[in-house]
Amino acid sequence: MFAKDQLDYDPIPLPDRSDYDDARMQAEANAFLRKMQARHTVRDYIDRPVARDVIETCIRTAGSAPSGANHQPWHFAAISNPEMKQRIRDEAEEEERRFYAGGAGDEWIKALEPIGTNAEKPHLTVAPWLIVVFAQRWGEFEDGTRFKNYYVPESVNIATGFLLAALHHAGLCTLTHTPNPMKFLNAALGRPASEKPTMIIAVGHPAPDATVPQVAKLKKPLKEISSFIE
């Protein structure tokens, strides 16, 4: 990304800009809202293949996200290998069984009841791709010297949002999965100790009989999620 001896500020003219009038801005905002309102978290997949090129393009979109000091502290491990997906499922389900057996606490389990989740995670093997998101706590220059990354959780969260939006825009369904702890993923995927796995995203096409919980369609109204000081 950059070399230790090349950290100078070098501004260039803004390479891309949109110059919409108010009507066009509103139209674009409305179109994107409608697109994203059609996004659903899906747990039922078919094993229909998804081309690697599509996944690569969506990851490129994620990589365009803003980040602290532009350090881009993320890595996306995309997995289609059946054996690796099975290993991830086995490890994740072991963690989930402990979670549902009492590790989560009664309040958390109660909160999940309307969602209909349990310890079984077939999507981790049926979906054609898994994308594991890693947060890079520190980086290294070419000479091996470490440098600190800044606002790592915030940066990785933004990039993950870009990724989910890109996958949906490509016509794919996703499911975010966050087993805890997930340290096994570093060893399984050959990632360094500087990286922390934050999420597993199942990616693919929904099964013909796929369902979503009704409660998932209930979104807070604008007045509850925003305030305007003008």
C-alpha positions in Angstrom: 0.0 0.0 0.0 2.7 2.4 0.9 6.4 2.3 1.8 8.0 3.5 5.0 9.9 6.3 3.3 6.9 7.5 1.2 4.5 9.1 3.6 4.3 12.6 2.0 1.0 14.4 1.4 0.5 14.6 -2.4 -3.0 16.0 -3.3 -4.5 15.4 -6.7 -7.7 16.9 -8.2 -10.9 15.1 -7.2 -11.0 12.4 -9.9 -14.7 11.6 -9.8 -17.7 13.8 -8.9 -21.5 13.8 -9.3 -23.2 17.1 -10.1 -26.9 16.2 -9.7 -29.7 18.7 -9.3 -32.0 18.2 -6.3 -34.5 16.1 -8.3 -31.8 13.7 -9.5 -30.4 13.4 -6.0 -33.7 12.5 -4.6 -34.4 10.0 -7.4 -31.0 8.3 -6.8 -31.6 8.2 -3.1 -35.0 6.7 -3.5 -33.8 4.1 -6.0 -31.0 3.0 -3.6 -33.5 2.8 -0.7 -35.8 0.6 -2.7 -32.9 -1.6 -3.6 -31.6 -2.0 -0.1 -35.1 -2.5 1.3 -35.3 -5.6 -0.9 -32.2 -7.1 0.9 -33.0 -10.0 3.2 -30.9 -12.1 5.5 -31.3 -15.6 4.2 -30.6 -18.9 5.9 -31.9 -21.3 3.2 -29.6 -21.7 0.2 -29.2 -23.9 -2.9 -25.8 -25.0 -4.1 -26.0 -23.1 -7.4 -22.5 -21.9 -8.2 -21.5 -18.2 -8.1 -18.6 -17.2 -10.4 -15.4 -16.2 -8.6 -15.3 -13.0 -10.7 -18.5 -11.8 -9.1 -17.1 -12.4 -5.6 -13.9 -10.6 -6.6 -15.7 -7.6 -7.9 -17.8 -7.3 -4.7 -14.6 -7.5 -2.6 -13.1 -4.8 -4.7 -16.1 -2.7 -3.8 -15.5 -3.4 -0.1 -11.9 -2.4 -0.6 -12.9 1.0 -1.8 -14.4 1.9 1.7 -12.9 4.8 3.7 -10.5 3.8 6.6 -8.5 5.4 9.3 -5.4 7.0 7.8 -6.2 5.0 4.6 -4.6 1.9 6.1 -7.4 -0.3 4.9 -7.1 -2.7 7.8 -9.1 -5.6 6.4 -8.7 -8.9 4.7 -11.5 -10.9 3.0 -10.9 -14.7 2.8 -13.3 -16.1 0.2 -13.9 -19.8 0.4 -15.6 -22.2 -2.0 -13.6 -25.3 -1.1 -16.1 -27.9 0.3 -13.7 -29.4 2.8 -12.8 -26.0 4.3 -16.5 -25.0 4.5 -17.3 -28.2 6.3 -14.4 -27.5 8.8 -15.7 -24.0 9.4 -19.2 -25.3 9.9 -18.1 -28.0 12.3 -16.1 -25.5 14.4 -18.9 -22.9 14.3 -21.6 -25.4 15.3 -19.5 -26.5 18.3 -19.3 -22.9 19.5 -23.0 -22.4 18.8 -24.0 -25.5 20.8 -22.2 -24.0 23.8 -23.9 -20.7 23.1 -27.4 -22.2 23.1 -26.6 -24.5 26.0 -26.3 -21.6 28.4 -23.3 -19.6 27.4 -25.4 -16.8 26.0 -27.7 -16.3 28.9 -31.5 -16.5 29.0 -32.1 -12.9 27.9 -30.1 -13.2 24.7 -31.7 -16.6 23.8 -35.1 -15.1 24.4 -34.2 -12.2 22.1 -33.3 -14.6 19.3 -36.6 -16.6 19.5 -38.5 -14.4 16.9 -35.5 -14.9 14.5 -35.8 -18.7 14.7 -32.1 -19.5 15.0 -30.4 -22.5 16.5 -27.1 -24.3 16.7 -27.4 -25.9 13.3 -25.7 -23.9 10.5 -26.3 -25.7 7.2 -25.8 -22.5 5.2 -22.1 -22.7 6.0 -21.8 -25.7 3.7 -24.7 -25.3 1.3 -24.0 -21.7 0.2 -21.4 -21.7 -2.6 -19.1 -19.1 -0.9 -18.1 -18.1 2.6 -16.3 -14.8 3.0 -14.5 -14.4 6.3 -13.8 -10.8 7.3 -10.6 -10.2 9.2 -9.6 -7.0 11.0 -5.9 -6.2 10.8 -4.8 -4.8 14.2 -1.5 -3.8 12.9 0.4 -3.8 9.6 4.0 -4.2 8.5 6.3 -2.3 6.2 8.4 -4.2 3.7 11.3 -4.4 6.2 9.0 -6.1 8.7 8.6 -3.0 11.0 5.1 -2.8 12.5 2.9 0.2 12.1 -0.3 0.9 14.0 -3.7 0.8 12.3 -6.3 3.3 13.4 -10.1 3.1 13.9 -9.9 -0.6 12.9 -13.4 -1.7 14.0 -15.0 1.3 12.4 -13.1 0.9 9.2 -13.8 -2.8 8.9 -17.4 -2.3 9.7 -17.8 0.2 6.9 -16.0 -2.1 4.4 -18.3 -5.0 5.5 -21.3 -2.8 4.8 -20.0 -2.0 1.4 -19.5 -5.7 0.8 -23.0 -6.7 1.8 -24.5 -3.9 -0.4 -22.3 -5.0 -3.3 -23.4 -8.7 -3.0 -27.0 -7.7 -2.8 -26.7 -5.4 -5.8 -25.2 -8.4 -7.7 -28.4 -10.4 -7.0 -27.0 -12.5 -4.2 -28.2 -13.3 -0.7 -26.1 -13.2 2.4 -26.1 -14.3 6.0 -23.8 -12.7 8.5 -22.6 -15.2 11.1 -20.5 -14.3 14.2 -19.5 -17.3 16.2 -17.5 -16.3 19.3 -14.6 -17.0 19.7 -13.4 -17.5 16.2 -9.7 -18.0 16.7 -9.8 -21.3 14.8 -10.2 -19.3 11.6 -6.7 -17.9 11.7 -5.2 -21.3 11.7 -7.7 -22.8 9.2 -7.2 -20.0 6.7 -3.5 -19.3 7.3 -4.0 -15.7 8.5 -1.4 -14.0 10.7 -1.8 -13.2 14.4 -2.2 -9.5 13.6 -5.7 -10.3 12.2 -8.9 -10.9 14.1 -11.8 -12.7 12.4 -14.9 -10.6 12.9 -17.6 -12.3 10.7 -18.4 -15.1 8.3 -20.7 -14.1 5.4 -22.5 -16.9 3.6 -23.1 -15.9 0.0 -25.3 -17.5 -2.6 -28.8 -18.0 -4.1 -31.9 -18.6 -2.0 -33.6 -22.0 -1.9 -37.1 -22.1 -3.6 -38.6 -22.6 -0.2 -36.5 -20.0 1.6 -38.2 -18.0 4.3 -37.4 -15.0 6.5 -38.9 -14.3 9.9 -41.7 -11.9 9.8 -40.1 -9.8 12.5 -37.2 -9.1 10.1 -39.5 -6.9 8.0 -40.2 -4.7 11.0 -37.8 -1.7 10.8 -37.7 1.3 13.0 -39.3 4.4 11.5 -37.1 7.4 10.5 -38.1 9.4 13.6 -36.7 6.7 15.8 -33.3 6.3 14.0 -32.6 9.9 13.3 -32.7 13.5 14.5 -32.1 16.7 12.5 -30.7 19.9 13.9 -31.2 22.6 11.3 
